[in-house]
């Protein structure tokens, strides 16, 4: 009990420290003079206004959708931050929209129109990159900067894994990223935050694989970063992919998996990540309410209820929405131009299952991974899709990328045999 209390305290300290740094960086970004970003805000708004809010970037592929609408909102918030009132405007996140779209609203904001749309439910931590970048480039340049960062991080992780002779783990990471078409993340600023956080923290999970206490504290910081930077896109990637990698590293050391210990490690890391993720949101609402003199949590909870199961004008019952959310997200793993295709989705699942069965049946390596922990990691993105079914259905063109963790866990489960192979081999030797 005493050790548990110490670990909880360590996670809280980590949360507070990481959040304090994040708030400091956000205030620093807010301090960038408004006049210095005005020209590139106008250029960005003109580009965004001329594009389809949700246009496909690769032929008819639905998963290639670029979310210009989300980026327009982000730049609208950046435009409404007052560099003369840093702390308040960093918390009072809002933008202007007169019905012609958030992109046109940026131009109105630059001309002096006051914001009329509240968006205080998120931290919008990506402004830490966006506002300083607007001093010397527009939306296109910022997307290129994000792309370069992700590529460097991905290649850096691959090089690290190869250098440490974790070749299989490296291959599984890269294959999983390819199967969710990670390159389409480069089209939209709001897609990038989760991938940057995920890849940035991955080396820590490699280094401390097998150390439950350290991984739990790291997960607390990662949950904080995720809530600060993400726009509710594929948030679970930041914990599930690094956690799966930690188990792969342990497997590649030739250690026999301790199923119970691995499951406890996964549970502790997930609990720390989840608690700090929620606490970071709560801190935003409390701080914003205190500074602005009004309760902003009501708006946040209303939006959350809609994301969970609101059917709105979708024309679907909750039962239909549940299966539509699943089907539409699995469809995005295929080269399909439709939002949902049962044939493509089931075909992909069948093919992937066949590959996994082949590896499980004919592969003879004696390394192993923890079965229960791997299944938990594989299941959680699917659970997330089902729980946030309204959001997952409407935004399936980016939420499906959360399945990268599921793919990674399943590939790892069959590549690193789960112990049965070891026992059979040992019996034959006797």
C-alpha positions as a Markdown table, in Angstrom:
| # | Residue | x | y | z |
|---|---|---|---|---|
| 1 | Unk | 0.0 | 0.0 | 0.0 |
| 2 | Unk | 2.9 | 2.4 | 0.9 |
| 3 | Unk | 4.6 | 1.7 | -2.5 |
| 4 | Unk | 1.3 | 2.3 | -4.3 |
| 5 | Unk | 0.8 | 5.6 | -2.6 |
| 6 | Unk | 4.4 | 6.7 | -3.5 |
| 7 | Unk | 3.8 | 5.7 | -7.1 |
| 8 | Unk | 0.5 | 7.6 | -7.3 |
| 9 | Unk | 2.2 | 10.7 | -5.8 |
| 10 | Unk | 5.0 | 10.4 | -8.3 |
| 11 | Unk | 2.5 | 10.3 | -11.1 |
| 12 | Unk | 0.7 | 13.4 | -9.8 |
| 13 | Unk | 4.0 | 15.2 | -9.5 |
| 14 | Unk | 4.9 | 14.2 | -13.1 |
| 15 | Unk | 1.4 | 15.4 | -14.2 |
| 16 | Unk | 1.8 | 18.8 | -12.5 |
| 17 | Unk | 5.3 | 19.3 | -13.8 |
| 18 | Unk | 4.5 | 18.4 | -17.4 |
| 19 | Unk | 1.3 | 20.5 | -17.4 |
| 20 | Unk | 3.2 | 23.5 | -15.9 |
| 21 | Unk | 5.8 | 23.2 | -18.8 |
| 22 | Unk | 3.0 | 22.9 | -21.3 |
| 23 | Unk | 1.2 | 25.9 | -20.0 |
| 24 | Unk | 4.4 | 27.9 | -20.0 |
| 25 | Unk | 5.0 | 27.0 | -23.6 |
| 26 | Unk | 1.4 | 27.9 | -24.6 |
| 27 | Unk | 1.8 | 31.3 | -22.9 |
| 28 | Unk | 5.1 | 31.8 | -24.7 |
| 29 | Unk | 3.4 | 31.0 | -28.0 |
| 30 | Unk | 0.5 | 33.4 | -27.1 |
| 31 | Unk | 3.1 | 36.1 | -26.5 |
| 32 | Unk | 4.1 | 36.1 | -30.2 |
| 33 | Unk | 3.0 | 39.6 | -31.4 |
| 34 | Unk | -0.3 | 39.5 | -33.4 |
| 35 | Unk | 1.1 | 41.8 | -36.0 |
| 36 | Unk | 3.9 | 39.4 | -36.8 |
| 37 | Unk | 1.6 | 36.6 | -37.8 |
| 38 | Unk | -1.1 | 38.6 | -39.6 |
| 39 | Unk | 0.3 | 38.3 | -43.1 |
| 40 | Unk | 0.6 | 34.5 | -42.9 |
| 41 | Unk | -2.8 | 34.2 | -41.3 |
| 42 | Unk | -4.3 | 35.9 | -44.3 |
| 43 | Unk | -2.4 | 33.7 | -46.7 |
| 44 | Unk | -3.5 | 30.6 | -44.8 |
| 45 | Unk | -7.1 | 31.7 | -44.7 |
| 46 | Unk | -7.2 | 32.3 | -48.4 |
| 47 | Unk | -5.7 | 28.8 | -49.1 |
| 48 | Unk | -8.1 | 27.1 | -46.7 |
| 49 | Unk | -11.2 | 29.0 | -48.0 |
| 50 | Unk | -10.4 | 27.9 | -51.5 |
| 51 | Unk | -10.1 | 24.2 | -50.6 |
| 52 | Unk | -12.8 | 21.6 | -49.8 |
| 53 | Unk | -13.2 | 21.5 | -46.0 |
| 54 | Unk | -12.8 | 17.8 | -46.2 |
| 55 | Unk | -11.3 | 17.1 | -49.6 |
| 56 | Unk | -9.6 | 13.9 | -50.6 |
| 57 | Unk | -5.9 | 14.2 | -51.4 |
| 58 | Unk | -5.3 | 10.9 | -53.3 |
| 59 | Unk | -7.8 | 10.2 | -56.0 |
| 60 | Unk | -11.0 | 8.7 | -54.6 |
| 61 | Unk | -9.5 | 7.2 | -51.4 |
| 62 | Unk | -11.7 | 8.2 | -48.5 |
| 63 | Unk | -8.9 | 7.8 | -45.9 |
| 64 | Unk | -6.9 | 10.5 | -47.7 |
| 65 | Unk | -9.3 | 13.2 | -46.6 |
| 66 | Unk | -7.5 | 16.4 | -45.5 |
| 67 | Unk | -9.3 | 18.1 | -42.6 |
| 68 | Unk | -9.0 | 21.8 | -43.7 |
| 69 | Unk | -12.0 | 22.6 | -41.4 |
| 70 | Unk | -10.1 | 21.5 | -38.3 |
| 71 | Unk | -7.0 | 23.4 | -39.3 |
| 72 | Unk | -9.1 | 26.5 | -40.1 |
| 73 | Unk | -10.5 | 26.3 | -36.5 |
| 74 | Unk | -7.0 | 26.0 | -35.1 |
| 75 | Unk | -5.7 | 29.0 | -37.0 |
| 76 | Unk | -8.9 | 30.9 | -36.1 |
| 77 | Unk | -8.0 | 30.3 | -32.4 |
| 78 | Unk | -4.5 | 31.3 | -33.1 |
| 79 | Unk | -5.8 | 34.6 | -34.6 |
| 80 | Unk | -8.0 | 35.3 | -31.6 |
| 81 | Unk | -5.2 | 35.0 | -29.0 |
| 82 | Unk | -4.3 | 38.4 | -27.7 |
| 83 | Unk | -0.5 | 38.8 | -27.2 |
| 84 | Unk | -1.2 | 41.7 | -24.8 |
| 85 | Unk | -3.2 | 39.4 | -22.5 |
| 86 | Unk | -1.3 | 36.1 | -22.7 |
| 87 | Unk | -2.6 | 33.9 | -19.9 |
| 88 | Unk | -6.3 | 34.8 | -20.3 |
| 89 | Unk | -6.4 | 34.4 | -24.1 |
| 90 | Unk | -4.4 | 31.2 | -23.9 |
| 91 | Unk | -7.2 | 29.7 | -21.9 |
| 92 | Unk | -10.1 | 31.5 | -23.6 |
| 93 | Unk | -9.8 | 29.6 | -26.8 |
| 94 | Unk | -12.4 | 30.7 | -29.4 |
| 95 | Unk | -12.8 | 31.6 | -33.1 |
| 96 | Unk | -15.1 | 33.5 | -35.4 |
| 97 | Unk | -17.5 | 31.8 | -37.8 |
| 98 | Unk | -20.3 | 33.8 | -39.4 |
| 99 | Unk | -21.7 | 30.8 | -41.3 |
| 100 | Unk | -19.3 | 30.9 | -44.2 |
| 101 | Unk | -16.8 | 28.7 | -42.4 |
| 102 | Unk | -13.9 | 29.0 | -40.0 |
| 103 | Unk | -11.4 | 29.9 | -42.8 |
| 104 | Unk | -13.4 | 33.0 | -43.9 |
| 105 | Unk | -13.7 | 33.7 | -40.2 |
| 106 | Unk | -9.9 | 34.1 | -39.9 |
| 107 | Unk | -10.1 | 37.0 | -42.4 |
| 108 | Unk | -12.9 | 38.5 | -40.4 |
| 109 | Unk | -10.8 | 38.2 | -37.2 |
| 110 | Unk | -7.9 | 39.9 | -38.8 |
| 111 | Unk | -10.2 | 42.7 | -39.8 |
| 112 | Unk | -11.3 | 43.1 | -36.2 |
| 113 | Unk | -14.4 | 40.9 | -35.8 |
| 114 | Unk | -14.7 | 39.5 | -32.3 |
| 115 | Unk | -14.8 | 35.7 | -31.8 |
| 116 | Unk | -18.3 | 34.2 | -31.5 |
| 117 | Unk | -17.6 | 30.4 | -31.1 |
| 118 | Unk | -16.3 | 28.9 | -27.9 |
| 119 | Unk | -13.7 | 26.1 | -28.0 |
| 120 | Unk | -12.5 | 26.1 | -24.4 |
| 121 | Unk | -13.0 | 22.4 | -24.0 |
| 122 | Unk | -9.5 | 21.7 | -25.5 |
| 123 | Unk | -6.1 | 23.0 | -24.7 |
| 124 | Unk | -5.1 | 23.3 | -28.3 |
| 125 | Unk | -1.5 | 22.6 | -27.4 |
| 126 | Unk | -0.4 | 22.5 | -31.1 |
| 127 | Unk | -0.5 | 26.3 | -31.0 |
| 128 | Unk | 2.9 | 26.0 | -29.4 |
| 129 | Unk | 4.1 | 25.1 | -32.9 |
| 130 | Unk | 1.6 | 27.0 | -34.9 |
| 131 | Unk | 1.8 | 30.5 | -33.6 |
| 132 | Unk | 5.6 | 30.9 | -33.7 |
| 133 | Unk | 5.6 | 29.3 | -37.2 |
| 134 | Unk | 3.1 | 31.8 | -38.5 |
| 135 | Unk | 5.8 | 34.5 | -38.1 |
| 136 | Unk | 7.6 | 33.1 | -41.1 |
| 137 | Unk | 5.3 | 30.7 | -43.0 |
| 138 | Unk | 1.7 | 29.9 | -43.7 |
| 139 | Unk | -0.5 | 26.8 | -43.4 |
| 140 | Unk | 1.5 | 24.9 | -46.1 |
| 141 | Unk | 4.8 | 25.6 | -44.4 |
| 142 | Unk | 3.5 | 24.5 | -41.0 |
| 143 | Unk | 2.3 | 21.2 | -42.4 |
| 144 | Unk | 5.8 | 20.7 | -44.0 |
| 145 | Unk | 7.4 | 21.4 | -40.6 |
| 146 | Unk | 5.1 | 18.8 | -38.9 |
| 147 | Unk | 5.9 | 16.3 | -41.7 |
| 148 | Unk | 9.6 | 16.7 | -41.3 |
| 149 | Unk | 9.3 | 16.3 | -37.5 |
| 150 | Unk | 7.3 | 13.0 | -37.8 |
| 151 | Unk | 9.7 | 11.6 | -40.5 |
| 152 | Unk | 12.7 | 12.4 | -38.4 |
| 153 | Unk | 11.2 | 10.8 | -35.3 |
| 154 | Unk | 10.0 | 7.7 | -37.2 |
| 155 | Unk | 13.4 | 7.2 | -38.8 |
| 156 | Unk | 15.1 | 7.9 | -35.5 |
| 157 | Unk | 13.1 | 5.2 | -33.8 |
| 158 | Unk | 13.8 | 2.8 | -36.6 |
| 159 | Unk | 17.5 | 3.5 | -36.3 |
| 160 | Unk | 17.4 | 3.1 | -32.5 |
| 161 | Unk | 15.7 | -0.3 | -32.7 |
| 162 | Unk | 18.0 | -1.6 | -35.4 |
| 163 | Unk | 21.1 | -0.3 | -33.5 |
| 164 | Unk | 19.8 | -2.2 | -30.4 |
| 165 | Unk | 19.2 | -5.3 | -32.6 |
| 166 | Unk | 15.4 | -5.2 | -32.2 |
| 167 | Unk | 14.9 | -5.8 | -35.9 |
| 168 | Unk | 11.5 | -7.6 | -35.6 |
| 169 | Unk | 10.1 | -4.8 | -33.4 |
| 170 | Unk | 11.3 | -2.2 | -35.9 |
| 171 | Unk | 9.6 | -4.1 | -38.8 |
| 172 | Unk | 6.3 | -4.4 | -36.9 |
| 173 | Unk | 6.3 | -0.7 | -36.0 |
| 174 | Unk | 6.9 | 0.3 | -39.7 |
| 175 | Unk | 4.5 | -2.3 | -41.1 |
| 176 | Unk | 1.7 | -1.1 | -38.7 |
| 177 | Unk | 2.3 | 2.5 | -39.6 |
| 178 | Unk | 2.1 | 1.6 | -43.3 |
| 179 | Unk | -1.1 | -0.4 | -42.9 |
| 180 | Unk | -2.8 | 2.8 | -41.5 |
| 181 | Unk | -1.4 | 4.9 | -44.3 |
| 182 | Unk | 0.5 | 7.2 | -41.9 |
| 183 | Unk | 1.6 | 9.5 | -44.7 |
| 184 | Unk | -1.9 | 11.0 | -44.9 |
| 185 | Unk | -1.2 | 12.4 | -41.4 |
| 186 | Unk | 1.0 | 14.9 | -43.2 |
| 187 | Unk | -2.0 | 16.6 | -44.8 |
| 188 | Unk | -3.4 | 18.1 | -41.6 |
| 189 | Unk | -1.9 | 19.8 | -38.6 |
| 190 | Unk | -4.4 | 18.4 | -36.2 |
| 191 | Unk | -3.6 | 14.8 | -37.3 |
| 192 | Unk | 0.1 | 15.3 | -36.4 |
| 193 | Unk | 0.1 | 15.9 | -32.6 |
| 194 | Unk | -0.6 | 12.4 | -31.6 |
| 195 | Unk | 2.0 | 10.9 | -33.9 |
| 196 | Unk | 4.6 | 13.4 | -32.7 |
| 197 | Unk | 4.0 | 12.6 | -29.1 |
| 198 | Unk | 3.8 | 8.8 | -29.8 |
| 199 | Unk | 7.1 | 8.7 | -31.6 |
| 200 | Unk | 8.8 | 11.2 | -29.3 |
| 201 | Unk | 8.2 | 9.0 | -26.2 |
| 202 | Unk | 8.8 | 5.6 | -27.8 |
| 203 | Unk | 12.5 | 5.6 | -27.0 |
| 204 | Unk | 11.6 | 5.9 | -23.3 |
| 205 | Unk | 9.5 | 2.7 | -23.4 |
| 206 | Unk | 12.3 | 1.0 | -25.2 |
| 207 | Unk | 14.9 | 2.0 | -22.6 |
| 208 | Unk | 12.7 | 1.2 | -19.6 |
| 209 | Unk | 11.0 | -1.9 | -20.9 |
| 210 | Unk | 10.3 | -4.3 | -18.0 |
| 211 | Unk | 10.5 | -1.5 | -15.4 |
| 212 | Unk | 6.8 | -1.1 | -14.3 |
| 213 | Unk | 7.4 | 1.7 | -11.9 |
| 214 | Unk | 9.2 | 3.9 | -14.4 |
| 215 | Unk | 6.9 | 3.1 | -17.3 |
| 216 | Unk | 3.9 | 4.0 | -15.1 |
| 217 | Unk | 5.3 | 7.5 | -14.3 |
| 218 | Unk | 6.3 | 8.1 | -17.9 |
| 219 | Unk | 2.7 | 7.1 | -18.9 |
| 220 | Unk | 1.4 | 9.8 | -16.6 |
| 221 | Unk | 3.4 | 12.4 | -18.4 |
| 222 | Unk | 2.4 | 11.0 | -21.8 |
| 223 | Unk | -1.3 | 11.2 | -20.9 |
| 224 | Unk | -0.8 | 14.8 | -19.9 |
| 225 | Unk | 0.9 | 15.7 | -23.2 |
| 226 | Unk | -1.8 | 13.9 | -25.2 |
| 227 | Unk | -4.6 | 15.8 | -23.6 |
| 228 | Unk | -2.7 | 19.1 | -24.0 |
| 229 | Unk | -1.8 | 18.6 | -27.7 |
| 230 | Unk | -4.5 | 16.4 | -29.2 |
| 231 | Unk | -7.8 | 17.4 | -30.8 |
| 232 | Unk | -9.6 | 14.1 | -30.1 |
| 233 | Unk | -8.1 | 12.3 | -33.1 |
| 234 | Unk | -6.3 | 9.0 | -32.2 |
| 235 | Unk | -5.3 | 9.8 | -28.7 |
| 236 | Unk | -4.8 | 6.1 | -27.6 |
| 237 | Unk | -1.9 | 5.7 | -29.9 |
| 238 | Unk | 0.4 | 7.6 | -27.5 |
| 239 | Unk | 0.1 | 4.9 | -24.8 |
| 240 | Unk | -0.8 | 1.7 | -26.7 |
| 241 | Unk | 2.0 | 1.8 | -29.3 |
| 242 | Unk | 4.8 | 2.5 | -26.9 |
| 243 | Unk | 3.4 | 0.0 | -24.4 |
| 244 | Unk | 3.3 | -2.7 | -27.1 |
| 245 | Unk | 6.9 | -1.8 | -28.0 |
| 246 | Unk | 8.0 | -2.2 | -24.4 |
| 247 | Unk | 6.6 | -5.8 | -24.4 |
| 248 | Unk | 8.3 | -6.5 | -27.7 |
| 249 | Unk | 11.6 | -5.4 | -26.3 |
| 250 | Unk | 11.2 | -7.7 | -23.4 |
| 251 | Unk | 10.3 | -10.6 | -25.7 |
| 252 | Unk | 13.3 | -10.0 | -27.9 |
| 253 | Unk | 15.6 | -10.3 | -24.8 |
| 254 | Unk | 14.4 | -14.0 | -24.7 |
| 255 | Unk | 12.7 | -13.6 | -21.4 |
| 256 | Unk | 9.7 | -15.9 | -20.8 |
| 257 | Unk | 6.6 | -13.7 | -20.4 |
| 258 | Unk | 5.0 | -13.3 | -17.0 |
| 259 | Unk | 1.4 | -13.0 | -18.0 |
| 260 | Unk | 0.2 | -11.6 | -14.6 |
| 261 | Unk | 3.1 | -9.1 | -14.3 |
| 262 | Unk | 2.6 | -7.9 | -17.9 |
| 263 | Unk | -1.1 | -7.4 | -17.4 |
| 264 | Unk | -0.4 | -5.5 | -14.2 |
| 265 | Unk | 2.1 | -3.3 | -16.0 |
| 266 | Unk | -0.3 | -2.6 | -18.8 |
| 267 | Unk | -3.1 | -1.8 | -16.3 |
| 268 | Unk | -0.9 | 0.6 | -14.3 |
| 269 | Unk | 0.4 | 2.4 | -17.3 |
| 270 | Unk | -3.1 | 2.7 | -18.8 |
| 271 | Unk | -4.5 | 3.9 | -15.5 |
| 272 | Unk | -1.8 | 6.5 | -15.1 |
| 273 | Unk | -2.2 | 7.7 | -18.7 |
| 274 | Unk | -6.0 | 7.8 | -18.4 |
| 275 | Unk | -6.1 | 9.6 | -15.1 |
| 276 | Unk | -3.6 | 12.3 | -16.2 |
| 277 | Unk | -5.4 | 12.6 | -19.5 |
| 278 | Unk | -8.7 | 13.4 | -17.7 |
| 279 | Unk | -7.0 | 15.6 | -15.1 |
| 280 | Unk | -5.4 | 17.7 | -17.8 |
| 281 | Unk | -8.8 | 18.3 | -19.4 |
| 282 | Unk | -10.3 | 19.0 | -15.9 |
| 283 | Unk | -7.5 | 21.5 | -15.2 |
| 284 | Unk | -8.3 | 23.4 | -18.4 |
| 285 | Unk | -11.9 | 23.7 | -17.5 |
| 286 | Unk | -11.2 | 24.7 | -13.9 |
| 287 | Unk | -8.6 | 27.3 | -14.9 |
| 288 | Unk | -10.7 | 28.7 | -17.8 |
| 289 | Unk | -13.8 | 28.9 | -15.5 |
| 290 | Unk | -11.8 | 30.7 | -12.8 |
| 291 | Unk | -10.1 | 33.2 | -15.2 |
| 292 | Unk | -13.2 | 33.9 | -17.3 |
| 293 | Unk | -15.7 | 34.0 | -14.5 |
| 294 | Unk | -18.1 | 31.5 | -16.2 |
| 295 | Unk | -18.5 | 27.7 | -16.2 |
| 296 | Unk | -17.0 | 26.2 | -19.3 |
| 297 | Unk | -17.4 | 22.6 | -18.2 |
| 298 | Unk | -21.1 | 22.5 | -19.2 |
| 299 | Unk | -20.2 | 23.1 | -22.9 |
| 300 | Unk | -17.5 | 20.4 | -22.6 |
| 301 | Unk | -19.8 | 17.8 | -21.1 |
| 302 | Unk | -22.4 | 18.6 | -23.7 |
| 303 | Unk | -19.9 | 18.0 | -26.5 |
| 304 | Unk | -18.7 | 14.8 | -24.9 |
| 305 | Unk | -22.3 | 13.4 | -24.7 |
| 306 | Unk | -22.7 | 14.1 | -28.5 |
| 307 | Unk | -19.4 | 12.3 | -29.2 |
| 308 | Unk | -20.5 | 9.3 | -27.3 |
| 309 | Unk | -23.8 | 8.4 | -28.9 |
| 310 | Unk | -25.6 | 11.4 | -30.4 |
| 311 | Unk | -27.3 | 10.5 | -33.7 |
| 312 | Unk | -28.3 | 14.0 | -34.6 |
| 313 | Unk | -29.4 | 14.1 | -38.2 |
| 314 | Unk | -27.4 | 11.0 | -39.2 |
| 315 | Unk | -30.6 | 9.0 | -39.7 |
| 316 | Unk | -29.2 | 6.1 | -37.7 |
| 317 | Unk | -30.4 | 4.4 | -34.6 |
| 318 | Unk | -27.9 | 3.9 | -31.7 |
| 319 | Unk | -27.7 | 0.2 | -32.7 |
| 320 | Unk | -27.0 | 1.0 | -36.4 |
| 321 | Unk | -24.5 | 3.7 | -35.4 |
| 322 | Unk | -22.6 | 1.2 | -33.3 |
| 323 | Unk | -21.9 | -1.1 | -36.2 |
| 324 | Unk | -21.5 | 1.7 | -38.7 |
| 325 | Unk | -18.7 | 3.2 | -36.5 |
| 326 | Unk | -16.9 | -0.2 | -36.5 |
| 327 | Unk | -17.5 | -0.9 | -40.2 |
| 328 | Unk | -16.5 | 2.6 | -41.4 |
| 329 | Unk | -13.3 | 2.5 | -39.4 |
| 330 | Unk | -12.2 | -0.9 | -40.7 |
| 331 | Unk | -13.2 | 0.2 | -44.2 |
| 332 | Unk | -10.6 | 3.0 | -44.0 |
| 333 | Unk | -7.8 | 0.4 | -43.8 |
| 334 | Unk | -8.6 | -0.5 | -47.4 |
| 335 | Unk | -8.3 | 1.4 | -50.7 |
| 336 | Unk | -12.0 | 2.3 | -50.7 |
| 337 | Unk | -13.7 | 5.5 | -51.9 |
| 338 | Unk | -16.8 | 4.9 | -49.7 |
| 339 | Unk | -17.3 | 5.8 | -46.1 |
| 340 | Unk | -18.4 | 2.2 | -45.3 |
| 341 | Unk | -18.0 | -1.0 | -47.3 |
| 342 | Unk | -18.7 | -4.3 | -45.6 |
| 343 | Unk | -17.0 | -6.2 | -48.4 |
| 344 | Unk | -13.7 | -4.2 | -48.2 |
| 345 | Unk | -13.7 | -4.2 | -44.4 |
| 346 | Unk | -14.4 | -8.0 | -44.0 |
| 347 | Unk | -12.0 | -8.8 | -46.8 |
| 348 | Unk | -9.2 | -6.9 | -45.1 |
| 349 | Unk | -9.9 | -8.5 | -41.7 |
| 350 | Unk | -10.0 | -11.9 | -43.3 |
| 351 | Unk | -6.7 | -11.3 | -45.1 |
| 352 | Unk | -5.0 | -10.0 | -42.0 |
| 353 | Unk | -6.3 | -13.0 | -40.0 |
| 354 | Unk | -4.9 | -15.3 | -42.6 |
| 355 | Unk | -1.4 | -13.8 | -42.4 |
| 356 | Unk | -1.5 | -14.0 | -38.6 |
| 357 | Unk | -2.6 | -17.6 | -38.7 |
| 358 | Unk | 0.2 | -18.4 | -41.2 |
| 359 | Unk | 2.8 | -16.8 | -38.9 |
| 360 | Unk | 1.3 | -18.6 | -35.8 |
| 361 | Unk | 1.1 | -22.0 | -37.5 |
| 362 | Unk | 4.5 | -22.1 | -39.3 |
| 363 | Unk | 6.8 | -19.8 | -37.5 |
| 364 | Unk | 9.1 | -21.6 | -35.1 |
| 365 | Unk | 10.9 | -18.9 | -33.2 |
| 366 | Unk | 11.1 | -19.3 | -29.4 |
| 367 | Unk | 10.7 | -15.7 | -28.3 |
| 368 | Unk | 7.4 | -14.9 | -26.6 |
| 369 | Unk | 5.1 | -12.0 | -25.7 |
| 370 | Unk | 2.4 | -11.7 | -23.0 |
| 371 | Unk | -0.9 | -12.9 | -24.5 |
| 372 | Unk | -3.3 | -11.1 | -22.1 |
| 373 | Unk | -1.5 | -7.8 | -22.4 |
| 374 | Unk | -1.3 | -8.0 | -26.1 |
| 375 | Unk | -5.0 | -8.8 | -26.5 |
| 376 | Unk | -5.8 | -5.8 | -24.2 |
| 377 | Unk | -3.8 | -3.5 | -26.3 |
| 378 | Unk | -5.4 | -4.8 | -29.5 |
| 379 | Unk | -8.9 | -4.5 | -28.1 |
| 380 | Unk | -8.8 | -1.0 | -26.7 |
| 381 | Unk | -8.8 | 1.0 | -30.0 |
| 382 | Unk | -11.9 | -1.0 | -31.0 |
| 383 | Unk | -13.5 | -0.3 | -27.7 |
| 384 | Unk | -12.7 | 3.4 | -28.2 |
| 385 | Unk | -14.4 | 3.3 | -31.6 |
| 386 | Unk | -17.5 | 1.7 | -30.0 |
| 387 | Unk | -17.7 | 4.1 | -27.0 |
| 388 | Unk | -17.2 | 7.3 | -29.1 |
| 389 | Unk | -19.3 | 5.9 | -31.9 |
| 390 | Unk | -20.7 | 9.2 | -33.1 |
| 391 | Unk | -17.3 | 10.8 | -33.3 |
| 392 | Unk | -15.7 | 7.6 | -34.8 |
| 393 | Unk | -18.4 | 7.4 | -37.5 |
| 394 | Unk | -18.3 | 11.0 | -38.5 |
| 395 | Unk | -14.5 | 11.3 | -38.5 |
| 396 | Unk | -13.6 | 7.8 | -39.5 |
| 397 | Unk | -11.2 | 9.2 | -42.1 |
| 398 | Unk | -8.8 | 9.9 | -39.2 |
| 399 | Unk | -10.0 | 7.9 | -36.2 |
| 400 | Unk | -9.3 | 4.6 | -37.9 |
| 401 | Unk | -5.5 | 5.3 | -37.5 |
| 402 | Unk | -6.0 | 4.3 | -33.8 |
| 403 | Unk | -6.1 | 0.8 | -35.1 |
| 404 | Unk | -2.3 | 1.0 | -35.7 |
| 405 | Unk | -2.0 | -0.2 | -32.0 |
| 406 | Unk | -4.4 | -3.1 | -32.6 |
| 407 | Unk | -2.5 | -4.2 | -35.8 |
| 408 | Unk | 0.9 | -3.9 | -34.0 |
| 409 | Unk | -0.3 | -5.9 | -31.0 |
| 410 | Unk | -1.8 | -8.7 | -33.1 |
| 411 | Unk | 1.4 | -8.9 | -35.3 |
| 412 | Unk | 3.5 | -9.0 | -32.1 |
| 413 | Unk | 1.3 | -11.7 | -30.6 |
| 414 | Unk | 1.8 | -14.0 | -33.5 |
| 415 | Unk | 5.4 | -13.1 | -34.3 |
| 416 | Unk | 6.7 | -13.5 | -30.8 |
| 417 | Unk | 5.1 | -16.9 | -29.9 |
| 418 | Unk | 3.1 | -16.9 | -26.7 |
| 419 | Unk | 5.0 | -19.6 | -24.9 |
| 420 | Unk | 3.4 | -22.7 | -26.3 |
| 421 | Unk | 6.1 | -23.0 | -28.9 |
| 422 | Unk | 8.7 | -23.0 | -26.2 |
| 423 | Unk | 7.2 | -25.8 | -24.3 |
| 424 | Unk | 6.8 | -28.0 | -27.4 |
| 425 | Unk | 10.4 | -27.4 | -28.4 |
| 426 | Unk | 11.7 | -28.3 | -25.0 |
| 427 | Unk | 9.6 | -31.5 | -24.9 |
| 428 | Unk | 11.0 | -32.6 | -28.3 |
| 429 | Unk | 14.6 | -32.0 | -27.1 |
| 430 | Unk | 14.0 | -34.3 | -24.1 |
